[in-house]
Amino acid sequence: MAQTVETIARALAARAEGDLSLPIEGASEPQSAGPRQIALAMSAKYIPGLAAGQALAAILPEGTDWRALGLKAAIFVARPRLAMAGLSKAFDPGPEIGPGIHPSAVIDPTAEIGAGAAIGPFVVIGRGARIGAGARIAAHACISEDVKIGEEALVLQGVKIGARVVIGDRFIAQPGAVVGADGFSFVTPEKSGVEEIRETLGQRDTITEQSWTRIHSLGHVVIGDDVELGANVCIDRGTVRATMIGSGTKLDNLVHIGHNVQIGRDCLLCGQVGIAGSSRIGDRVVLGGQCGVNDNIFVGDDVIAGGATKIFTNAPAGRVLLGYPAVKMETHVEAWKNIRRLPRLFAQMAELRETVTNLTQKKGTE
C-alpha cells in the first residue's frame, strides 16, 4: 500500500519537513529500514539505529536535526504510540474477504444483508439476521437467528454469534470469538455446599450428595459501537436480561464474560480476564491479564487492576488495585516489601534470643 511522506504526515496529523513526495511502501525499525520504508525512530534511543539502515525518511521526536542524520524527509511526533496507531492503520490492508456473497455461504432467505457487505466462504447466517452496510464476515463464521450487526463490522474466521445478539457499528471480532453462548448457571434442589461455605467462609456441617439442575439462558447480549473482541473471547448471554458491553470497550484474547454482566464504555480487559455473573463494571476500567472479578459486585469507573488481581468485593471509583485479594496497590507493594524483610527479621530475632539466653545464663552463675 504505497504512501508518501506527505500522506503519512496527514494521517498522523503531524508536522513534516523535507521531500514530502518521497514514496513510502512500509514501515520498519531504523536499523533494518530500506530506502522505501519509513524508519520508526520515535524515541531518542532508536535514533542511532538509523546509521545501520538505508531509510531516507523517518518518524522522529520533535526537535531532532534530521538533516544531520542524512535523511531526505522527516515526520515529527510528540506521542509515539499514538503515531503508531495512525501509521499501522495507514499500512494495514486488512483481511482478504472477497466482495459480495461467496457461493458456499448459507444465508436464510429472511436475513438482510446491507449494501457493500462481504460474506466469505461457508458462512452461515440465520433467520431474520440483519448485517449492516459494509460489514465483512470471514470464512466459517456462524451468525444465528435474529442477530443484528451494525455497519462496517469485521467478523473473522470461525466467530460464533448466538441468537438475538445486538451489535453496534465498527465491531471487530478476532478468530474463534463466541458471543451469546449459554451462561454457566446451575442450582441444586437443596442448599449446595457452595452456598453453605459462602455463608460460613469455609465451615461445613455435613456433606451430602448433590445433583445440578440447569438454569436456561433466556436473555441475549447487547454490544455497543467500536467494540473489539480478541481471539477466543467468550461472552455468555444473560439469564433473563441482557449481558451488556459498552461502546469503545476492548477485550483481549481468552477473556470470559459471565451471564448478566454489564461492562461500561471504553474499558480495557487484558488476556484471560474472567468476570463472574451479574457483576457490573464501570466506564474506563482497566483489568490486567488474568484478573478475576467475583460475581454480583460493582467495580467503579476508572478502576485500574494490575495483572492477576482478584477482586472479591465492590471497588470504589478511581481505585488502583493489586493482589489476591485485591487491595490498594501501595498496600500490596508494602506488604510484599515486609515479607521480603522477614528472613532478616528472623535472623535478628535469633540473635536477640541468643543474647538474652547468654545474659540470663551469665546472671544465673553470678
MARTIVEX-850444 format. One record per atom (N, C-alpha, C): residue in one letter; x, y, z. Coordinates in pm, whole numbers, plus 50000, padded with zeros to 5 digits. Layout:
N
aXYZ
...
// end
This chain:
366
m500854988250000
m500005000050000
m500895012450000
a501115018149881
a502065029149866
a501515041949927
q502415049149994
q502095061950054
q503235071450019
t503095084050058
t504205093550053
t504405099150193
v505525106050213
v505755112350342
v504595121850375
e504105128850274
e503025138450296
e501745131550341
t501345120550274
t500095113850311
t500195107550449
i501385102550484
i501565096850618
i501455107750724
a502115119050700
a502045130150796
a500615134850814
r499865135250704
r498475139450714
r497665129350795
a497925116450775
a497205106050851
a497505106951000
l498715111451034
l499115112551174
l498815126251233
a498305135451149
a498115149351192
a499405154851252
a500515151951182
a501845155551233
a502555164951135
r503575171751184
r504375180951104
r505465173151031
a505705176750903
a506745170150824
a507625180550757
e508885176750732
e509845185450664
e510615177250562
g511165184150460
g511975177550358
g511175174250234
d511595163950163
d510945159650039
d509695151750073
l508555158450073
l507305152050114
l506735142750008
s507325142749888
s506825133949782
s507525120349780
l508445118149872
l509145105249876
l508145093749888
p508255083549800
p507335072149811
p507705063149929
i506695058850002
i506885050250118
i505975038050103
e506565026150110
e505795013850091
e505595006050220
g506215010450328
g506065003150453
g506835009950564
a506795003950682
a507495009350799
a508424998650855
s509495003050920
s510464993550974
s511224999851090
e511864991351168
e512774996351271
e513985002751202
p514615012751263
p515665020651196
p516785012251136
q517305002551209
q518474995051164
q518194985951045
s516914982851021
s516584973750911
s515754980450802
a515544993450810
a514705000450713
a515395001850579
g514644999350472
g515135001350336
g514815015250286
p515255018550164
p515065032150112
p513605035950086
r512715026150074
r511295029150051
r510445026050174
q511125025150288
q510425023250415
q510685035250506
i509705038550587
i509905049250684
i510405043050814
a511475048750867
a512095043350989
a511385048751112
l511125039851206
l510405043651328
l511415046751438
a511945058851434
a512905063351536
a512225073751624
m511105069951682
m510245079551751
m510715082951891
s511765076251936
s512375079352065
s513865081152043
a514495089552125
a515915092552107
a516785080052110
k516385069852186
k517215057952197
k517265049852067
y516315052351976
y516305044951849
y517045052251737
i517365064851757
i517975072851650
i519325067251605
p520205062351694
p521485056851646
p521335045351546
g520215038251550
g519995027251457
g519845031551314
l519565044451290
l519405049351153
l520685047551072
a521835048451136
a523105047251064
a523295033451003
a522665023351063
a522805009651012
a521805006550902
g520755014550889
g519735012150788
g519935020650664
q518965019850573
q519025027150447
q517865036850431
a517175039950539
a515985048350530
a516315062350480
l515445067750396
l515555081550351
l514635090650430
a513655084650499
a512705092350580
a512485085150711
a512165092950814
a511965087050947
a510925094951024
i510315088151121
i509465094851218
i510325097251342
l510425109851383
l511395113951485
l510715121851597
p511365122651713
p510865131551818
p511025146151775
e510165154651825
e510265169051797
e511655174251836
g512185183051750
g513465189451779
g514675182051726
t514485170551663
t515625162951610
t516135169251480
d517445170051464
d518065175551343
d518135164351239
w517115163351155
w517015152251060
w518065153250950
r518445165350912
r519465166850807
r520805161150852
a521145163250977
a522415157851029
a522425142651030
l521255136551022
l521165121851020
l521225116350878
g521355125250777
g521445120750638
g520115117150577
l519015121850633
l517685118650582
l517245128950478
k516285124950395
k515715134150298
k514385140150345
a513775133750445
a512505138850497
a512285133350637
a511455140150713
a511165135650849
a509765139950889
i509145131550972
i507855134751035
i508095135451185
f507535145551249
f507785147651392
f506525144751473
v506685136751579
v505545133151663
v505895135251810
a504875138451889
a505075140452033
a504715128152113
r503805119852060
r503345107952133
r503515095752044
p504615088352059
p504955077651965
p503875066951949
r503305061952058
r502345051052045
r501075055551973
l500695068051992
l499545073151918
l499885074051770
a501115077951739
a501555078151600
a501535064151540
m501905054051619
m501885040251571
m500475035951534
a499485040751609
a498095037151577
a497725042151438
g498045054751409
g497725060251278
g498545054051166
l499845051551194
l500725045851092
l500315031651057
s500045023551158
s499665009651132
s498345008851057
k497435018151087
k496165018351013
k496395021750866
a497315031050840
a497585035150702
a498135023850617
f498915014850679
f499565004250601
f498874990650613
d497844989550694
d497184976550714
d496134974350606
p496324964550517
p495334962150412
p494094954950463
g494174949250583
g493044941750637
g492964927950575
p492084919550629
p491954905850577
p491334905550438
e491684895450362
e491124893850228
e489784886650238
i488724894150221
i487374888450214
i486764893750086
g486564884949990
g486104889249859
g484774896549865
p484554905949773
p483294913449773
p482104904549743
g480934908849789
g479724901249762
g479574889149852
i478744879949809
i478424867949888
i479044855849821
h479884848649893
h480524836649838
h479454826049811
p479584818749701
p478544808849666
p478364797649769
s479374795149852
s479234784449952
s478564789250080
a478324802250095
a477674807350215
a476224802650220
v475734800050341
v474344795750361
v473614806950435
i472724813650365
i472054825350421
i470544823150414
d469884824150529
d468434822550532
d467774833350445
p466744829750372
p466114839550283
p465524851650356
t465254850350486
t464704861750560
t465784871050615
a467044867250603
a468144875650652
a468314887750560
e468784898850616
e469014911050539
e470514914150539
i471074915650420
i472494918550404
i472624932750350
g473334941450424
g473444955450386
g474294957650262
a474164969450206
a474904973050085
a476404972250109
g477104966350014
g478564965750021
g479114955750119
a478274947650180
a478764937550274
a479464926350197
a480454920250262
a481194909050203
a481014896850292
i480554885950233
i480264873650307
i481164862650251
g482064857350335
g483064847750291
g482534833550278
p483424824250242
p483014810250220
p482554803450348
f481514795050332
f480994786450440
f480454794350559
v480124806750538
v479454814550642
v478004810050651
v477474809550774
v476064806250795
v475394818150863
i474314822950805
i473554834250860
i472104829850875
g471594830950999
g470294825251032
g469104834151001
r467944828751034
r466674835151008
r466584848951074
g466164858750997
g465894872051050
g467114880151088
a468304875051060
a469514882551095
a469644894851004
r470274905451058
r470494917550979
r471954921350988
i472604922150873
i474024925550864
i474124939450803
g474824948650872
g474884962550830
g475714964750705
a475564976550648
a476284980250527
a477784980050551
g478524974850453
g479974974750460
g480574964650555
a479744956250615
a480274946050707
a481034935450629
r482034929550694
r482814918750633
r482774906650726
i482314895350673
i482164883050750
i483074872550688
a484094868150762
a485084858850707
a484604844350713
a485404835550656
a485034821450638
a484644814750769
h483624806150758
h483184797250866
h482594804550987
a482294817250973
a481574824051081
a480134819251082
c479524819051201
c478134814651215
c477354825351290
i476334830651228
i475524841451285
i474094836251297
s473614835151419
s472344828451445
s471144837351416
e469964831951446
e468714838851414
e468554851951491
d468004861751420
d467624874751476
d468814882851530
v470004879651489
v471184887751525
v471164900751445
k471584911551509
k471714924351440
k473154929151454
i473824931351342
i475214936151340
i475244949251263
g475904959351320
g475914972651261
g476814973851139
e477024986151097
e477794988950976
e479294987451000
e480004984050891
e481474983450890
e482034973650993
a481294963251024
a481794953051118
a482814944151048
l483704938251128
l484664928551078
l484584916251168
v484024905551114
v483844892951188
v484744882651123
l485784878451194
l486814870051134
l486504855151148
q487434846951102
q487194832751082
q486704825551208
g485644817851191
g485174809051298
g484474815851412
v484124828451399
v483394835351506
v481964829851511
k481444827951633
k480084823051652
k479284833551729
i478154837651674
i477294847651738
i475924841451758
g475494840551884
g474254833751919
g473014841951891
a471874835651913
a470584841451878
a470334854651950
r469744864051876
r469214876751927
r470294886351977
v471544883651952
v472614892851991
v472504905651909
v472714917051975
v472654930051908
v474034936551918
i474604940251804
i475964945551798
i475954958651721
g476704968551769
g476754981751708
g477674982451587
d477994994751548
d478824997251430
d480314995151460
r481054992051353
r482524990951357
r483014980551458
f482264970051473
f482594958951561
f483714950651498
i484664946051580
i485714936951533
i485754924751624
a485704912951565
a485834900451641
a486924891951578
q487964888951655
q489064880751607
q488644865951602
p489424857551532
p489004843651511
p488644836251640
g487554828651632
g487174819851741
g486354826151851
a486084839151844
a485274845451949
a483864839651948
v483274838452067
v481914833252082
v481094843352161
v480034848252101
v479164858052165
v477764852052175
g477254851052299
g475884846452315
g475744831652344
a476804825252398
a476644811652448
a475824811952577
d475274800552616
d474504799952740
d475384802952860
g474794809252961
g475504811853084
g475744799053163
f476754799453250
f477104787953335
f476314789553464
s475094784153464
s474174786753575
s473454773853612
f473704768953735
f473144756353782
f472704757853927
v471744749653968
v471224750254104
v470964736054153
t471034734054285
t470724721154347
t469344721854413
p468654710454426
p467344710554493
p467404715654636
e468504712754705
e468694717454842
e469864727354844
k470104733454960
k471234742654969
k472524735354934
s473284740954842
s474514734354797
s475664737154892
g476724729154878
g477924731554956
g478514745254929
v478404749854804
v478934763054769
v478184774054844
e476844772954846
e476054782954920
e476404782855069
e476624770855123
e476924769755265
e478244776555300
i479274773755222
i480574779555258
i480644794455226
r479794799355136
r479704813855118
r479234820555247
e478304813855317
e477774819555441
e478734817855558
t479424806555561
t480254803355678
t481734806155657
l482104809655533
l483514812055498
l484384799855529
g483874788155491
g484714776155496
g484204764955583
q483364767655681
q482874757355773
q481734749555707
r481834735955708
r480784727555653
r480284718055761
d478974717155777
d478394708355878
d478354693955829
t477634691655724
t477534678155668
t477754678855518
i478234667855462
i478444666955318
i477484656655263
t476644660755169
t475644651855110
t475814651654958
e475264641154897
e475284640354751
e474394651354694
q474864657554586
q474114668454525
q474154666954374
s473034669854310
s472974669754164
s472624683754116
w473064687053997
w472934700653945
w471814701353841
t470944711453856
t469854713953762
t470174726553682
r470044725453552
r470434736453463
r469414747753466
i469914760153477
i469084772153458
i469324777053316
h468284777253236
h468434780753095
h468644795853079
s469274799452969
s469594813452940
s468574818952841
l467704827752889
l466644833352806
l467004847252754
g468044853252807
g468444866652767
g469294866652641
h469974877652618
h470824878852500
h472034887352536
v472734892352435
v473904900852455
v473714913652374
v474044925052434
v474004937852363
v475404943952367
i475944947052251
i477294952552238
i477204966052167
g477894976152221
g477834989552165
g478694991252040
d478955003752004
d479775006951887
d481265005951921
d482075003151820
d483545003651831
d484094993951936
v483444982751953
v483914972452046
v484774962551970
e485874958052033
e486754948051973
e486884936052066
l486794924152009
l486944911652083
l488164904152030
g489054899952119
g490214892052079
g489834877752046
a490844870052005
a490614856051969
a490104848152090
n489084839852064
n488544830552165
n487954837452287
v487554849852273
v486754856252377
v485414849052386
c484884847852508
c483564841852528
c482694851452609
i481544854852555
i480584863452625
i479274855852636
d478854852752759
d477634845052781
d476404854052775
r475314848552726
r474054855852725
r473484856552866
g472604866052891
g472004867453022
g470974856653051
t470684854953179
t469664845153218
t468284850053174
v467944862253210
v466694868353167
v466984881653097
r467774890253162
r468144902953100
r469384900853012
a469844911752951
a470974910852858
a472304912352931
t473304905152882
t474694908352912
t475074920252824
m475754930252879
m475974942652804
m477434946752804
i477934950752685
i479294955852667
i479184969952610
g479734979952681
g479594993852639
g480454997452520
s480105008252454
s480825012852335
s482295015752367
g483155012452271
g484575015452283
g485375005752368
t484734995652424
t485444986152511
t486214976052427
k487404972252475
k488274962852404
k488574950852495
l488354938852442
l488604926452516
l489714918652447
d490724914952522
d491884907552470
d491534892752454
n492484885052400
n492274870752380
n491884863652510
l490984854052498
l490634844852606
l489934851552725
v489414863352706
v488614869652812
v487254862652818
h486774860352941
h485454854152959
h484534863553037
i483364866152982
i482364874753045
i481154866153079
g480834864953208
g479724856653252
g478364862853224
h477314854953250
h475954859253222
h475554871253309
n474764880053249
n474194891953315
n475224902853347
v476484900953311
v477504911153339
v477204923853259
q477474935153319
q477354948053250
q478704955053255
i479264957953138
i480564964653128
i480344978253063
g480964988453120
g480775002153073
g481535005452946
r481695018252920
r482325023252799
r483845023852814
d484535021652702
d485985023852691
d486795016352796
c486355004352829
c487124995852920
c488164987952842
l489214983452913
l490284975652852
l490494963352940
l490164951552886
l490274939052961
l491334930352893
c492444927952961
c493574920852903
c493374905652909
g494304898252849
g494164883952829
g493814876152954
q492864866752939
q492454857253043
q491744863753161
v491274875753145
v490404881653249
v489104873753253
g488594871553374
g487314864953391
g486414873253481
i485194875753436
i484234883353515
i483024874353541
a482764871453667
a481694862353704
a480334869053690
g479284860653689
g477944865053656
g477414876553739
s476664885253672
s475894896153734
s476734907153796
s478024907553769
s478834918753816
s478694930553721
r478964942453774
r478884954753695
r480244961553696
i480714965053578
i482004971653560
i481724985653506
g482304995853568
g482065009653528
g482755013353397
d482825026153369
d483465031253248
d484975032453268
r485705030253158
r487165032453154
r487925023853255
v487415012453287
v488095003253378
v489154995453301
v490334993753361
v491414985953301
v491724974253393
l491614962053341
l491924949953417
l493084942853349
g494214941553420
g495394934753366
g495144919953345
g496074913453276
g495934899353243
g495654890453363
q494734880953346
q494364871053447
q493684876953570
c493194889153561
c492364894453670
c491064886453679
g490564885153800
g489284878753822
g488364887853900
v487094888253862
v486104896453932
v485004887253982
n484734887954112
n483704879654176
n482324882954119
d481374873854141
d480014876254094
d479284886454181
n478314893154121
n477394902054193
n478084913454268
i479184918754214
i479834930354275
i479914941654172
f480344953354220
f480464965154134
f481894970354137
v482454972554019
v483774978654005
v483554992553945
g483935002954019
g483605016653981
g484365021853860
d483965033353812
d484615039853698
d486105041853725
d486905040353620
d488335043953621
d489175035453716
v488675024053758
v489495014753837
v490565008653747
i491775007153799
i492855000053730
i493324988853821
a493344976553769
a493794964953846
a494974958553776
g496074956553849
g497254950153793
g497014935453763
g497924929353687
g497784915553644
g497554905953759
a496654896253738
a496344885353832
a495654890053959
t495194902453963
t494434907254079
t493084900154085
k492654896854206
k491364890454226
k490484899654310
i489404904454249
i488524914254313
i487304906854367
f487184906254500
f486114898754564
f484974907654614
t485244920554634
t484234929654688
t484174942254603
n483164950354626
n483004962754549
n484274971154552
a484604977054437
a485784985654427
a485334999854394
p485695009754476
p485235023454451
p485905029454327
a485275039454271
a485775045954151
a487185051354172
g488025049754068
g489365055354069
g490395047454147
r490025036454209
r490955028754292
r491955021254202
v493215020554246
v494255012654178
v494515000454264
l494284988454207
l494264976054285
l495364966454240
l495774958054335
l496744947454305
l496604936754411
g496824924154370
g496944913554469
g495754904254479
y495934894154566
y494924883854592
y494814881954742
p493724887354803
p492644895154743
p493094909354709
a492304916054626
a492664929454581
a492704939354696
v493784947054701
v493924958254794
v494504969954715
k494594981654779
k495264992754712
k496664988454670
m497094993154554
m498394988754503
m499514991954601
e499505003854662
e500585007354753
e500584998354877
t499384994054920
t499294984955034
t499894971354999
h499584966654879
h500114953654835
h501644954054822
v502154964754763
v503604966054746
v504294966454882
e503744974054977
e504334974855110
e504294961355181
a503204953955162
a503104940655224
a504194931355172
w504434931855042
w505474923154986
w506874927555030
k507064940555044
k508344945155099
k508554939455239
n507484939555319
n507584934255455
n507864919255455
i507254912055362
i507514897655352
i508984895155318
r509534903155229
r510944901355193
r511884904755308
r511394912855402
r512214916255519
r512204905155625
l511264895855616
l511094885955722
l512344877655750
p513074872555648
p514274864755680
p515274872655765
r515464885455732
r516374893655810
r515854895655953
l514544897655964
l513954899356097
l514074886656181
f513884875056117
f514034862356189
f515484860656238
a516434864456151
a517844863456191
a518134872656309
q517584884756304
q517784894056415
q517134888956543
m515944882956529
m515284877256646
m516104865956706
a516694857656619
a517524846656668
a518734851956744
e519344862656691
e520484868756760
e520074874356895
l518924881256898
l518434886757024
l518134875757126
r517514864757077
r517214853657167
r518494847857226
e519494846257138
e520774840657186
e521424850157286
t521354863257258
t521924873057351
t521224872657486
v519884872257483
v519114871757608
v519424858857684
t519504847757610
t519824834957675
t521184835457742
n522174840857672
n523524841857728
n523544850757852
l522834862057845
l522784871057960
l522094864558079
t521024857058050
t520304850158158
t521184839658224
q521884831858139
q522764821458194
q523904827658275
k524444838658224
k525544845458295
k525074850658429
k523864856458430
k523334861758556
k523074850558656
g522674838958602
g522384827758692
g523614821958757
t524764823858696
t526014818358753
t526694828058847
e526204840358852
e526854850258940
e526424848559086
// end
